[in-house]
Amino acid sequence: MRNAAPAPASPAAPEDLGTRHRFHGVQPVLPVADVTRAARYFCGVLGFELDFIAGEPPSYARVKKGGGRDQDGWGDPVYLRLWQCRAHDTRPWRGEIVIHVGHDIDGLHAAYLKRGVTVLEPPTSQPWGLREFAIREPDGHVLRFCGYL
């Protein structure tokens, strides 16, 4: 019986930089036509809080909701950055942002309807275990709110 040739060495797996450097959180940046108006909408209509607004006149802002795990177990804050752009500098939005909701997704949908929010998809229970709905905010971005069934 002949000895089999040794198997070629497999390439080393790349280092897991996400773990090594502790990636945490994502803060999408949304191009908007008027950052002051957009921040007012996200805070006054959608229920976020203004984290900061910068520039004179304002051209960049961040809104947030949440601030860490509380006694009810809902946790990490949601941050969205709003960047004022000239209309011809932006491309049409081709995706959406998903925001997880810890309580009463249908109640949130009803509250948004009362506030005149443009709903693209009503609350629907999905086969992947989420109940979700989608809205469009004034600059055209799609936000999908979802909660576990």
N, C-alpha and C positions, 0 to 999 in steps of 0.2 A: 504494500500500500504506500502510495506516495504521500509525502507531507504536503498539505495545502499551503499555498502561498499566503503570507500574512495579509490580513485585510488592510486596505489603505486607511491611513489615519483620517478620522472624520474631522472636518474643520471645527475649530473651537466655537462654541456658542458665543454670540456677542454679549458683552456685559449688559446687564439690566440697569441702564442709566436712570430710568424712572424711579426705581426703588432706591438706588444708590443716592440719588439727589433729592429724594422725597418729593416728587411731583405731587401737588395737591391743588385741587380746584381748577376751574376753567372760568375765565371772564371774557365772554364773547364781546366783540366790539361791533356795534351797529352803526353804520353810516346814517346820519339823519340830516334833514334840511335845516332845522333850527333846534339847537341843543337845548335852549331854554324851554321851548314849547314841548319838546320830547320829554325832558325831565319832569315837567309839570304833569304831562299825561301819565307817565309811568308811576309817579307818586300819587297824584290825585285820583286817577281812574283805576289803575291796576293794583294799587296797594303797596308799592315799593316805598323806600325812604331815600332821600337824597344823601349820598355819602360825601360827594364833593362836586363842585362845578368850578372850572378853571378857565382863565383867559379873560381878556378885557377888549372887546366884548367876549362873553363866554363862547367857547368852541369845543369844550370837552367836559364830560361829566361821568359820574358813576352813580348808579342807583343800586340799592341792596334790599334784601329782606332776610331776616333771621340773623342770628349772631352766635350760634353755637348751640350745642345740645341743651335742651331744657328738661324739666321733670317729666314731660310728656314724651320724650324720646325723639322729637324731630330736631333735625340737626343743622348741618352745615349751611352757612349763608349762601344765598344766590346773589351774584353780582352781575350787572350788565353795564358795559361802558358805552357811552353815547358820543359819537364823534361827528361834529358838524362838517359837512363836505359840500362843495358846490355840486349842483345837480349833474353837470357833465363829467364830474370826477368819479361818480359812483356807477357801479354796474348793477343790473337788476339782481335782486336777491334770489338765490337758487336753493336755499335750504331753510331750515327752521331751527328754533331753539326749544328744547324740551325742559320744562320746569316741573319738578316733582312736588306734589301737594300731599301733605300728611293727613288732611281731614276734609271731608265733605266736598268732593269735587263738583257735585251737582249744585250745591249751594253757591260755590264760587261762580259757576257758569250763570246761575240765576242773577247773582249780584252784578256780574259784568253786563248781562242783557239790560238790566235796569239802568246801567250807566251809559248805554248806547254803544258798547263795544261791538265791533264788526266780528261776528262769529262765522267762521268758515265751515266748521264741522261741529255738530252738537255732541254732547257727551255720549260716548259709545263704549260699551264693554268689549274689550278686545280679547281674542283667544290667547294672547301672550300674558294675560293676567293683570292688565291695566284698564282702568276706565279713563278716557281722555277726551279732550275737546281742543279745537284749534281756533285761534283768533288772528286777525291781522291788525297791527297797530298803524297809526297814520302815515308812517314812512314806508309802509309796505312789508315789514318784516312779519313772519309767521311765528307765533309763540304757541306751543302745544303744552297744555297743562294736563298732568296725568297723576293718578293715584292708584295704589294697589287695590285690587278687588278683595 
